[in-house]
Amino acid sequence: GEPAPLPLDGPFPVDAQKRIGLALMRALGFDFTRGRLDISLHPFCGGATDDVRITTRYDEADFGRALMGVLHETGHALYEQGRPAAWRNQPVGKARGMSLHESQSLIVEMQACRSREFFAFLAPLVRAEFGRDGAAFTAENLHRLHTRVEPGFIRVDADEATYPAHILLRYDLESALIAGDLALADLPGAFNDGMRRLLGLTVPNDRLGCLQDIHWPSGAWGYFPTYTLGAMAAAQLFAAAKRAEPGILPGLATGDFAPLRGWLRTHVHEHGSRLPTDTLLERATGSPLGTEAYLAHLEARYGRPTAE
């Protein structure tokens, strides 16, 4: 396999991280006359069509957390800013649903912005902003760092290969809670058991366990599967976009997201809620939602899994 990535030694000043985030938002096509970037403990995207607000969190020891948070939320924001203006105050003008919404964040964060091409664009920006050089700050090493597979406690920081395990656990637990098969008092223990079973991790406290997400306290029950459905749709859409627009990958290497953004505007954003999700995907990609493109993507990036 590939050599292990070289670690990045901080600190990485928050001001420089923010400048990188804003530069990436501009490159992606975020309209700053209709939105802004702020700080929160948990990254999110909210607001209205003409006031789309995204947030991220900063860690001076690891700039990748803020970076990927910005990229993910900008994917959501582009969908919000790209919805049809003529239908803006009608139900048909709204986003199609959260699985499709998550596909738009994940096509940016996971498909486009973890590609080798993207890191060719990012590496000089990172070196310039942090005033750093050396082998750890090459495009190749940054790519290896952001595509390494390593089980961790925090869902939003998980790699693509282990991320579905976080979703399976939460779906099983919320299903059991709703059915009355799991008492709330037993949730922390059940969560920790699941993390041991699925990822081989011993959770040290509930902050790194069942209390890490905003979803259950805010009433977003049944939301977690939209991330995996969104990841599947993102892989399918990105594969179709690359087939249709040969300029997408070369564009990423120079920070030109216009080919990808234009394709998504035409095939996803501008439809609002006019089409059922499967119909939209079928028209855009040639088939309804399936696992084929997602599994092919994971295998191409990480290799075929081996039985232990």
C-alpha positions as CSV (number, residue, x, y, z in Angstrom):
1,G,0.0,0.0,0.0
2,E,0.9,3.7,0.1
3,P,3.3,5.0,2.8
4,A,1.7,6.4,5.9
5,P,1.0,10.2,5.6
6,L,3.4,12.5,7.3
7,P,1.7,14.4,10.3
8,L,1.2,18.2,10.0
9,D,2.7,20.0,13.0
10,G,0.7,23.1,14.0
11,P,-0.2,25.4,15.3
12,F,-2.3,26.6,12.4
13,P,-3.6,30.1,13.2
14,V,-7.4,30.5,13.0
15,D,-7.2,33.6,10.9
16,A,-5.2,31.8,8.2
17,Q,-7.6,28.8,8.4
18,K,-10.5,31.3,7.9
19,R,-8.8,32.9,4.9
20,I,-8.3,29.4,3.3
21,G,-12.0,28.6,3.9
22,L,-13.2,31.9,2.4
23,A,-10.9,31.3,-0.7
24,L,-12.4,27.8,-1.2
25,M,-15.9,29.2,-0.8
26,R,-15.2,31.8,-3.5
27,A,-13.7,29.1,-5.8
28,L,-16.7,26.9,-5.3
29,G,-19.0,29.8,-6.3
30,F,-20.6,30.8,-3.0
31,D,-22.3,34.2,-3.4
32,F,-21.2,36.3,-0.5
33,T,-23.8,39.0,-1.3
34,R,-26.3,36.3,-0.2
35,G,-24.6,34.6,2.7
36,R,-21.7,34.4,5.1
37,L,-19.3,32.2,7.1
38,D,-19.3,32.1,10.9
39,I,-18.1,29.9,13.8
40,S,-20.0,27.3,15.8
41,L,-19.3,24.2,17.8
42,H,-20.9,22.0,15.1
43,P,-20.8,22.9,11.4
44,F,-24.1,23.6,9.8
45,C,-25.9,25.5,7.0
46,G,-29.0,27.5,7.5
47,G,-30.9,30.7,6.7
48,A,-32.9,31.6,3.6
49,T,-32.2,31.7,-0.2
50,D,-30.8,35.2,0.0
51,D,-29.2,34.8,3.4
52,V,-27.4,31.4,3.5
53,R,-25.3,31.1,6.6
54,I,-22.7,28.4,7.1
55,T,-20.5,27.7,10.1
56,T,-17.5,25.7,10.9
57,R,-15.2,25.1,13.9
58,Y,-11.5,25.7,14.2
59,D,-8.7,23.6,15.8
60,E,-5.3,25.1,15.7
61,A,-3.7,21.6,15.9
62,D,-5.7,20.4,12.8
63,F,-6.8,22.7,10.0
64,G,-8.5,19.8,8.2
65,R,-11.5,19.9,10.5
66,A,-12.4,23.4,9.6
67,L,-11.5,22.9,6.0
68,M,-13.7,19.9,5.5
69,G,-16.5,21.5,7.5
70,V,-16.4,24.5,5.2
71,L,-16.4,22.4,2.0
72,H,-19.3,20.2,3.2
73,E,-21.5,23.2,4.3
74,T,-20.7,25.1,1.1
75,G,-22.1,22.1,-0.9
76,H,-25.4,22.6,1.0
77,A,-25.2,26.4,0.5
78,L,-24.7,26.1,-3.3
79,Y,-27.9,24.0,-3.5
80,E,-29.8,26.7,-1.5
81,Q,-28.4,29.6,-3.5
82,G,-29.0,27.7,-6.8
83,R,-32.7,26.9,-6.3
84,P,-35.0,28.4,-9.0
85,A,-35.6,32.1,-8.3
86,A,-39.0,32.0,-10.1
87,W,-40.3,29.5,-7.6
88,R,-38.6,30.9,-4.5
89,N,-41.8,31.3,-2.4
90,Q,-43.6,28.2,-3.5
91,P,-43.2,24.6,-2.2
92,V,-42.0,23.5,-5.6
93,G,-39.0,25.9,-5.2
94,K,-37.8,24.2,-2.0
95,A,-34.9,21.7,-1.9
96,R,-36.1,18.2,-2.8
97,G,-35.3,16.5,0.5
98,M,-32.5,15.9,2.9
99,S,-31.0,12.9,1.2
100,L,-30.5,14.9,-1.9
101,H,-29.3,17.9,0.2
102,E,-26.6,15.7,1.8
103,S,-25.6,14.5,-1.7
104,Q,-24.8,18.1,-2.6
105,S,-22.6,18.6,0.5
106,L,-20.9,15.2,0.0
107,I,-20.3,15.6,-3.7
108,V,-18.2,18.7,-2.8
109,E,-16.5,17.4,0.4
110,M,-16.0,13.7,-0.4
111,Q,-16.1,13.4,-4.2
112,A,-14.5,16.5,-5.6
113,C,-12.5,17.8,-2.7
114,R,-10.8,14.6,-1.7
115,S,-9.6,13.9,-5.2
116,R,-5.9,14.1,-6.1
117,E,-6.7,17.0,-8.5
118,F,-8.2,19.1,-5.7
119,F,-5.1,18.8,-3.5
120,A,-3.0,20.0,-6.4
121,F,-5.0,23.3,-6.1
122,L,-5.1,23.3,-2.2
123,A,-1.5,22.6,-1.4
124,P,0.0,25.9,-2.6
125,L,-2.8,27.8,-0.9
126,V,-2.1,26.0,2.4
127,R,1.7,26.5,2.1
128,A,1.2,30.2,1.4
129,E,-1.3,30.9,4.2
130,F,0.6,29.0,6.9
131,G,4.1,29.9,5.6
132,R,5.0,26.3,5.7
133,D,6.9,24.0,3.3
134,G,8.4,20.5,3.2
135,A,7.2,17.0,2.4
136,A,4.2,17.2,4.8
137,F,2.7,20.0,2.8
138,T,2.9,18.5,-0.6
139,A,-0.4,17.8,-2.5
140,E,0.4,14.1,-2.3
141,N,0.8,14.0,1.4
142,L,-2.3,16.2,2.0
143,H,-4.3,13.8,-0.2
144,R,-3.0,10.8,1.8
145,L,-3.9,12.5,5.1
146,H,-7.4,13.2,4.0
147,T,-8.1,9.8,2.5
148,R,-6.6,7.7,5.3
149,V,-8.9,5.1,7.0
150,E,-8.8,5.3,10.8
151,P,-11.7,4.6,13.1
152,G,-12.5,7.5,15.4
153,F,-15.1,8.6,18.0
154,I,-16.6,11.6,16.1
155,R,-19.0,11.0,13.2
156,V,-18.4,14.3,11.5
157,D,-14.6,13.6,11.4
158,A,-14.9,10.0,10.2
159,D,-13.4,8.8,6.9
160,E,-15.6,7.6,4.1
161,A,-14.9,3.9,4.8
162,T,-15.9,3.9,8.5
163,Y,-18.5,6.6,8.3
164,P,-21.4,4.2,7.4
165,A,-20.8,2.4,10.7
166,H,-21.6,5.6,12.6
167,I,-24.9,5.8,10.7
168,L,-25.8,2.1,11.1
169,L,-25.3,2.5,14.9
170,R,-27.4,5.6,15.2
171,Y,-30.2,4.2,13.0
172,D,-30.4,1.0,15.1
173,L,-30.4,3.0,18.4
174,E,-33.1,5.5,17.3
175,S,-35.2,2.7,15.9
176,A,-35.0,0.9,19.2
177,L,-35.8,4.1,21.2
178,I,-38.8,4.9,19.0
179,A,-40.1,1.3,19.3
180,G,-39.8,1.4,23.0
181,D,-37.2,-1.4,23.0
182,L,-34.4,0.7,24.5
183,A,-34.9,2.9,27.5
184,L,-33.3,6.4,27.3
185,A,-31.3,5.7,30.5
186,D,-29.7,2.7,28.6
187,L,-28.7,4.8,25.5
188,P,-25.2,5.7,26.6
189,G,-24.3,2.0,27.3
190,A,-25.9,0.8,24.1
191,F,-24.1,3.5,22.1
192,N,-20.7,2.5,23.7
193,D,-21.4,-1.2,23.1
194,G,-22.1,-0.5,19.4
195,M,-18.9,1.5,19.0
196,R,-16.9,-1.4,20.4
197,R,-18.7,-3.9,18.1
198,L,-18.6,-1.9,14.9
199,L,-15.4,0.2,15.2
200,G,-13.4,-1.5,18.0
201,L,-13.4,1.7,20.1
202,T,-13.9,2.2,23.8
203,V,-15.8,5.5,24.3
204,P,-14.3,7.4,27.3
205,N,-17.3,9.7,27.9
206,D,-20.7,10.7,26.5
207,R,-19.4,13.8,24.9
208,L,-17.5,11.5,22.5
209,G,-20.4,9.1,22.5
210,C,-24.2,9.6,22.4
211,L,-24.2,13.3,23.1
212,Q,-21.9,14.4,20.2
213,D,-24.6,15.1,17.6
214,I,-27.2,17.8,17.5
215,H,-29.8,15.6,15.8
216,W,-31.6,13.8,18.7
217,P,-31.8,16.8,21.1
218,S,-33.1,19.0,18.2
219,G,-35.8,16.5,17.2
220,A,-34.2,15.3,13.9
221,W,-35.1,11.7,14.5
222,G,-34.6,9.4,11.5
223,Y,-32.2,12.0,9.9
224,F,-29.0,10.0,10.1
225,P,-29.7,7.6,7.1
226,T,-29.8,10.7,4.8
227,Y,-26.0,10.9,5.1
228,T,-25.5,7.4,3.7
229,L,-28.2,7.8,1.1
230,G,-26.6,11.2,0.2
231,A,-23.2,9.6,-0.1
232,M,-24.6,7.0,-2.5
233,A,-26.4,9.7,-4.6
234,A,-23.2,11.9,-4.5
235,A,-21.1,9.1,-6.0
236,Q,-23.7,8.4,-8.7
237,L,-24.0,12.1,-9.6
238,F,-20.3,12.7,-9.6
239,A,-19.7,9.8,-11.9
240,A,-22.4,11.0,-14.3
241,A,-21.0,14.6,-14.1
242,K,-17.5,13.4,-15.0
243,R,-18.8,11.4,-18.0
244,A,-20.7,14.5,-19.2
245,E,-18.1,17.1,-18.5
246,P,-14.5,16.1,-19.1
247,G,-13.4,19.4,-17.7
248,I,-14.4,18.7,-14.2
249,L,-11.3,17.0,-12.8
250,P,-8.8,19.2,-14.6
251,G,-10.8,22.2,-13.3
252,L,-10.4,21.0,-9.7
253,A,-6.7,21.0,-10.1
254,T,-6.7,24.8,-10.9
255,G,-9.6,25.7,-8.5
256,D,-12.1,26.0,-11.4
257,F,-15.3,24.5,-10.0
258,A,-17.5,26.1,-12.8
259,P,-17.8,22.8,-14.8
260,L,-19.1,20.8,-11.8
261,R,-21.2,23.7,-10.4
262,G,-22.8,24.2,-13.8
263,W,-23.7,20.6,-14.2
264,L,-25.2,20.5,-10.7
265,R,-27.2,23.7,-11.3
266,T,-28.7,22.2,-14.4
267,H,-29.3,18.6,-13.2
268,V,-30.1,19.2,-9.5
269,H,-30.4,22.7,-8.1
270,E,-32.7,24.3,-10.7
271,H,-35.3,21.6,-10.3
272,G,-36.2,22.5,-6.7
273,S,-38.8,20.0,-5.6
274,R,-40.4,19.5,-9.1
275,L,-39.2,15.9,-9.5
276,P,-39.2,12.9,-7.1
277,T,-35.6,12.1,-6.1
278,D,-35.4,8.9,-8.0
279,T,-36.7,10.6,-11.2
280,L,-34.2,13.4,-10.8
281,L,-31.4,10.9,-10.3
282,E,-32.6,8.8,-13.2
283,R,-32.6,11.8,-15.6
284,A,-29.2,13.1,-14.3
285,T,-27.4,9.7,-14.1
286,G,-29.4,7.2,-16.1
287,S,-30.6,5.1,-13.2
288,P,-32.4,5.5,-9.9
289,L,-30.5,5.5,-6.6
290,G,-28.3,2.4,-6.2
291,T,-25.1,1.2,-4.5
292,E,-23.1,0.5,-7.7
293,A,-21.4,3.9,-8.1
294,Y,-20.8,4.3,-4.4
295,L,-19.1,0.9,-4.0
296,A,-17.1,1.5,-7.2
297,H,-16.0,4.9,-5.8
298,L,-14.9,3.4,-2.4
299,E,-13.0,0.6,-4.1
300,A,-11.3,3.0,-6.5
301,R,-10.1,5.2,-3.7
302,Y,-9.4,2.8,-0.9
303,G,-9.0,-0.6,-2.6
304,R,-11.1,-3.8,-2.2
305,P,-11.7,-4.8,1.4
306,T,-9.9,-8.0,2.5
307,A,-11.4,-10.5,4.9
308,E,-9.5,-10.9,8.2
